[in-house]
Amino acid sequence: MHTVPEISTLGKLAKAFHATFHGLSGILTKPAAAVLFLEHESGAVVTLTDADVPYVVVLGEVASSMQQYLSDMARGGAPRICTTRAN
């Protein structure tokens, strides 16, 4: 039996916030250079520009577990992550 060390990746995660954009509920995050809005129902991802800012309402920060999920999805989801990482 082995003890697995705790590996915290929260410092590497992009912050995520609950938000609305043109009346649609979703998540606002910035995993890289662009700010993204991820719409809940359709799963659509919209890259926001300066012209979109007046239509965004930021509601509050997302829990760390949801931030990890969003970070994973931005990288292609769990199946892609586990099959492409170096051993």
C-alpha positions in Angstrom: 0.0 0.0 0.0 1.3 3.5 -0.9 0.5 6.9 0.4 -0.3 9.2 -2.6 0.8 12.8 -2.0 -1.8 15.5 -2.3 -1.1 17.5 -5.5 -2.8 20.9 -5.5 -3.3 22.5 -8.9 -5.6 25.3 -7.7 -2.8 27.9 -8.2 -2.6 26.9 -11.9 -6.4 27.1 -12.6 -8.0 30.0 -14.4 -10.5 31.8 -12.2 -14.1 31.2 -13.2 -17.2 33.2 -12.5 -20.9 32.7 -12.9 -22.2 35.2 -15.4 -24.9 36.2 -17.8 -24.2 37.2 -21.4 -27.1 38.6 -23.5 -29.5 37.0 -20.9 -27.9 33.5 -21.1 -26.5 31.9 -18.0 -23.0 30.5 -18.1 -19.5 30.6 -16.8 -16.9 33.4 -17.6 -13.2 32.3 -17.5 -9.9 33.3 -19.0 -7.8 30.1 -19.4 -5.3 31.8 -21.8 -5.2 35.2 -23.6 -8.9 35.3 -24.4 -11.9 35.7 -22.1 -14.4 32.9 -22.7 -18.1 32.6 -21.9 -19.4 29.0 -21.7 -23.1 28.7 -22.0 -24.7 26.0 -19.8 -27.5 24.6 -21.9 -26.0 24.4 -25.3 -22.4 24.0 -24.3 -21.5 26.8 -26.6 -18.2 28.6 -26.0 -18.0 32.3 -27.0 -14.8 34.3 -27.2 -15.6 37.7 -25.8 -14.3 41.0 -27.3 -14.3 44.5 -26.0 -17.6 45.1 -27.8 -19.3 42.3 -25.7 -18.4 43.8 -22.3 -21.6 45.9 -21.8 -23.6 42.7 -22.2 -21.8 40.7 -19.5 -23.0 40.6 -15.9 -20.5 38.8 -13.5 -22.4 37.2 -10.6 -19.8 35.5 -8.4 -16.8 33.1 -8.3 -17.2 29.5 -9.1 -16.2 26.8 -6.6 -12.7 25.2 -7.1 -14.2 21.9 -8.2 -16.0 23.6 -11.0 -12.9 25.5 -11.9 -11.0 22.2 -12.3 -13.8 20.8 -14.4 -13.7 23.8 -16.7 -10.0 23.7 -17.0 -10.2 20.0 -18.0 -12.9 20.7 -20.5 -10.9 23.5 -22.0 -8.1 21.0 -22.6 -10.4 18.5 -24.3 -12.0 16.6 -21.4 -10.8 13.8 -19.2 -10.4 11.1 -22.0 -8.1 13.4 -24.0 -6.1 14.5 -21.0 -5.4 10.9 -19.8 -4.5 9.6 -23.3 -2.2 12.4 -24.3 -0.1 13.1 -21.1 3.4 11.9 -20.8 4.0 8.9 -18.5 
